Amino acid sequence: MMTDGPYPWRSSLTRDQYLDAVRTIKERIARGDVYQANLTQRFHATAPSDPVALYQALREVNPAPYGCYLDLGECLIAGQSPELFLSIRGRSIETRPIKGTRPRGSSTDEDERLKRELLESAKDRAELVMITDLLRNDLGRVCRPGSIEAGDTIRLESFPTVHHLVSVIRGELAQGRTLSDVLRATFPGGSITGAPKLKAMEILDSIEPVARGPYTGAMGLIGFDGSVDLNVAIRTFVLRGPDVYFGAGGGIVADSVPEDEYAESLAKARGMLEALARAAAQRASG
């Protein structure tokens, strides 16, 4: 059990194993098998006794636009995702992939420096461009030819624990296309798999020691009017009995530095661990 951080945890990969996994992916990239693969590790901790309190703590620590809370009986899923997988209104469809991450700074000056560093990072911008192209191609399978727009502007979005780079891709669904068609063409999201998608998934399946489960899937709402809002299920807890799990990771490309990639995964996990610590403290004080 690791105690560095606000809450004791253990992971499906040790630090050395994570670094080795990054190196393995870089070797596969050098061989031409993939351009990018999104490596993740699963964190495991003791679940607080009140899942609602945990979700409330997560909303406080890590507010994000695409939250979810779903009690399935045998397991409970609670998340605050910053990433939109799919939004559909009528025949208009949109996706907003995230790639590129920096932690928040401990001071205003440091925070601004980290923002500039992320916006000016050729590596992170290249990651996002790769995934934007992948998702544009995915949408192209179900959209009217010529309707897909991927804005040239890469935007920075800031959250309490991290900064991210985001792009926006929009299109118009072709006549007769259904939600089933859309999901077959796009799921799972490119930002949490890699490019080419199927080959990246094969490589990740051989490297990651445990199945991801709901993590990096999609959760959201499907309206009776045909409207759809689905997130990418990141920053998401899965509770089973006395245990709670969540994942974190990042995209690996040719010039990835293993130690930096490991640090990025921990930065993404920090808010989750803080939420666990806050929920446990509230329970103890109550």
N, C-alpha and C positions, 0 to 999 in steps of 0.2 A: 504494500500500500504506500503510495507516494503522499508525502505531506507538504511538498512545496506548493504554495498556493493557498487559497482561502478554505479549502475543503479537501479531506483525504480522498484520493482516487487511485485507480490503477488503470492500465491501458492494455489493449490487445497487442501493442507493439512497444518494446522497450525503445529507449532513445537510439541505441545502436542498431536495432532492427529497423527502425524508421529510416535512419540514414542509409542503411544498406538497401532498403526498398527504393529510396530515391535514386541511388546509384544504378540499381537494376533497370529502372524506368529510363534513365538517361542512356544506358547501353542500348535499350530497345529503340530509343529515338535515334541514336547514332546509326543503328542498323537499318533505319528507314521504316520500321514497323508502325510507328505512330509519330505524331507531331507533339502531342500533349496528352498526359493522363493525370487524372485527379485522384491522388492518393489520400486515403483517410485512415485514421485510427479510431477505435471505439474506446471511450472512457466509461468506467464502471465505478459506481459508488453506492453507498447505502442510502436508500431513499428516505426522505423525510416522511413522517407518518401522515401528513396532510397534503395531498397532491394539489388541492386548490391553493393552499398557501404557497406552494412551490411555484405554481403558475403566476400567482400575483407577484411573487418576488422576481420572477423572470421578467415580467412586464415592467417592473420598476428598474431593474438593473440593465435590461437590454430591450428597451422599447423599439419596436419595429413594425412596419405596416402590415405584415401578413401573419397574424397570430392564429393559433389553433388550439383547441382543447377538445379531446375526443375520448370518452370513457367507453372502452370496448369490453369491459368486464374482466377478461383475463389479462388485459394490458390497458394502459392509459397513455395517451400521447398528448404532450403539451409543448408548444413551441412558439417562438417569436422570430419568424424568418424575415430577413431583409430583402429576399429575392422573389420576384414574380416569375412564375413559370409560364402561365397562360392567362390572358384575359380575353374574353370574347363578348362582343356586343353586336347582335345582328350578324353581319358577315365580316365585321372588323375584328382582327385578331392582333394581339400584341404580346411580346415576350421581352423581359429585361434581364439579360444575363449579367452576372457579377464575376469579375476576375480582377485580381490585384488587391492586396491588403497591406495595410500598415497599422500598427497599434496606435492608440491615442497617446499623445505626449503627456508628460507629467506637468508641463507648464504651457502657457499660451505660445511662447516662442518655439518650444520643441514641437508642439502640435502643428504649428504652421510649417515648420521645417519638414515634418513627416508628410504633410499634405503635398508640399511641393515635390518632395522626393518621389512620391507615388505618381503624381501627374506627369513627372518628367522621366519616369522609368521606362526605357525602351522595352525591357523584358515584360513588364506587367501590361503595357499597352499591346505588345505583340500577342500575349496570352488572350487578351480580350478580343482582339481582331480575329484570331483563329476561331474562337468560339462563336463570335458574331457571324462569321462566314458559315460555320457549321449549322447554326440555327436558321440562318437565312435559307440554306439549302433544304433543311427539314421542312420549313414552312412552304417552300416552293413546291413541295409534293402535294399540297392541298390548297394552295392559293391560286387565284387567277393570275395567269402569266403577266408579268410586268407590274404587278401591284405591290411588290414587296419593297419597303423602304427601310434602310438601315442608316440612321443619321450619322454624319461624319463626326459629330461631337461626342467625345467620351466625357462623361460627367463623373464628378466625385461626389459620393454620398458619405456622410459621417454619422456614426452611431456611437453610443457611450464608450465602447471598448475598442473599436476599430474604424478605419476609413476604408472604403471600397471604391473601385472603378466600375462603372455601369454603362451599358449601351442599351438602346431601345430599337427594336425591330418590329415593324408593323406590316400588315398585309390585308388583303381582302380574300376571304374564303371563296373558292370556286363554287358555282351552283351545284347543289346536290351533296356537298361534302358534309359529313356528320361529325359529332364530337368523337365518335369511335375512330373515324378516319384520321382526325387530328392527333389523337393520342397515339395511334399506331405510327404516325409519321414523326412524332416529336419526343415521345417518352422512352427512356428517362432523359432528363434535360442534359444538354451538352456541357454545361458548366460544371457538372459534378461527375462527368464520365471522361470525356476527352475527344480527341480527333485523330483519326477516324473513330467514330463512336463505338462500333462493334468491336474493333480490334483493341481499343483502349479498355473496354469492359472485360475482354478475355484476359488481358494482361493483369488488370486489377484483381480479377477473380483468382488468379494464380498467386498473387502477392498478399492480399489482405487476408488475415487468418480467420476472420469471422464474417458472417453475412451481415450486410448493413441493416436489414429489416426495414422499418418505415423510414429510417434516415436516408435522405437524398431522394425520397420518393416525392409525392405531391399530395397536398391536402388543400381543401377549400370548399367552395360552394358551387353547385350547379342549379340554376334557377329554372322554374317551370316555363319561363319565357325564353329559355335557351341561353341565358347569360351564364358565363363561366368565369370564376376567379380561382386559380390554383396557385399555390406557392411552391417553391422548392423547399422540401422539408429539411432545412438546416437550422442550427440553433434550436434543436428540438429534443426534448426528453422523451424517453420511452420507459415507463414504470411497469415492472412485473414483480408483484409481491414485495419483498424487502429490498429489491434492487432497482437502480435507475441507471440507464444507459444513455449516452449521447455520442455523436461523432464530430470530428473536426479534421480538417486536412487542407489540401491546396493543390493547385495545378502544377505539374512538373513539366518543364520544357528543357530544351537542350542546354541552356546556360543556368539552370537552377543550381543553387548552392545548397547541399544537403542540410547543413546546420541552419541556414536561414529558413528553409522549408519547415524544419521541425519547430523552430521558434514561431513561425506563422501559425502552425496548428495549435500551439499552446496559447497564442494571443486570441485565437478564435474561441478557445475553450474557456478563457478566463471569466467571461460574463456568466457562463453556465455554472461554473464552480462558485462564483460569488452569489448567484441565486440560490444554490444549494445551501451555502453557509448562512445566508440571510433567513431562509425558511427554517433551518435548524435552530437558529438563534431565537426566532420568534416563538417557536414551539417551546424552547427551554424557558423563555421569559414568561410564557403564557401559563 
